[in-house]
Amino acid sequence: MLKLFYLLPGRTGGLITLKHHKNCQRCGQELTQSQRWRHCKYCSHSCFSDAQYGERIEWNGMWIRPGQTLELLKLYEKGLSESEARKVVGASNRAIRRIRDTPELAVFLPKRFCLFCGEALEQEPLQRKYCSSNCMYKAKYDRHNAAQGRKTRRVDHAKRSRAIDLFARGLDCGSIAHYLDVPVRKIESWVYAHPIKRASELCRELVWLLPLKHRLKRAKSAEEWRTILHDATGSFGVPGLVTLVTEMLHGGGAPERYAAIVLEKIKQPITYGASFAFCNVLRNAVTVLEWKDGNWSLSRTLKSSGTFLWPEEHLGDFVTVTRAAFSHLVCYQKSAKTEKQRPENA
């Protein structure tokens, strides 16, 4: 190394010594005359960066210097968002912008989405949280209502489109409300405000959306009625444990009255544990007659509100079902979703 000393007068009257370097302190290459007169220590910006920030290392098939940029990329690869990675590393927007401006590094950036609707956001600006001003004002409105203890009323466009489509294919408003978990009045406001007419007949593919009561009414035979009930309860055992007598009876009576009906209509041998169920005309009482130990035992179940589901007489004299299906039939209650209820905050 060639050292040249120059004596310059200082402010305090002393002398200042300037040292000139002939070779690069990083790679040893000889400096140019201009670099020597400018007192440069390195021959290029690459040597300067290697000396200041460290040598490049290989990571995921590319060469990158250690530092905040590499730490951010590692956190992005683990699944952290930009804000989370920035807090962990303590980086600024400038470091993130450097990554975005480099196409090779921008591949590792996590995708950003609108905080309200979930739409993908563009890369710029970095502070953007919403895809549009509409989403921003809606989110602000929701926060204001939450602070006031109110619930935001907003139309669910996906459910609205689905409701209109089901109505056009023949499904009634009550069944749509039960399926979509939306009040009936809201469904009615959607479909009646739309210039569309309901189909005269319901599509076969949508029959399963009807409540159990309506599906049982559409049955044309005892076998179909039994199949619908067993499908709804999930019981596919051998039928015949409980026999539902379709004839409606007036009032109550002694076991002999029900036994006479059983012997008259059900012409088959009665075995131990055989059960026969009857329903009154008002459909608010079910009487079960069971044969045990050579005697008839009688039990009655009353319904405080509503009516029981029971097979119609045109299906035949009786319908045999499993005990699980019979218990579901006796305990069946009309779903609150199908009732006309006033929407919240109306």
HELIX and SHEET records of a PDB file:
HELIX    1   1 GLN A   33  TRP A   37  1                                   5    
HELIX    2   2 HIS A   45  TYR A   53  1                                   9    
HELIX    3   3 GLN A   68  GLU A   77  1                                  10    
HELIX    4   4 GLU A   82  VAL A   89  1                                   8    
HELIX    5   5 ASN A   93  ASP A  101  1                                   9    
HELIX    6   6 PRO A  103  ALA A  106  1                                   4    
HELIX    7   7 SER A  133  ALA A  147  1                                  15    
HELIX    8   8 HIS A  157  ALA A  168  1                                  12    
HELIX    9   9 CYS A  173  LEU A  180  1                                   8    
HELIX   10  10 VAL A  184  TYR A  192  1                                   9    
HELIX   11  11 ARG A  204  LEU A  209  5                                   6    
HELIX   12  12 LEU A  212  LYS A  217  1                                   6    
HELIX   13  13 ALA A  222  THR A  233  1                                  12    
HELIX   14  14 PRO A  255  LYS A  265  1                                  11    
HELIX   15  15 GLU A  313  LEU A  315  5                                   3    
HELIX   16  16 ARG A  323  CYS A  331  1                                   9    
HELIX   17  17 ALA A  336  THR A  338  5                                   3    
SHEET    1   A 2 LEU A   7  PRO A   9  0                                        
SHEET    2   A 2 LEU A  15  THR A  17 -1                                        
SHEET    1   B 2 ILE A  57  TRP A  59  0                                        
SHEET    2   B 2 MET A  62  ILE A  64 -1                                        
SHEET    1   C 5 ASN A 295  LEU A 302  0                                        
SHEET    2   C 5 ALA A 285  LYS A 292 -1                                        
SHEET    3   C 5 SER A 275  ASN A 280 -1                                        
SHEET    4   C 5 VAL A 242  LEU A 249  1                                        
SHEET    5   C 5 PHE A 318  VAL A 321 -1                                        
END                                                                             
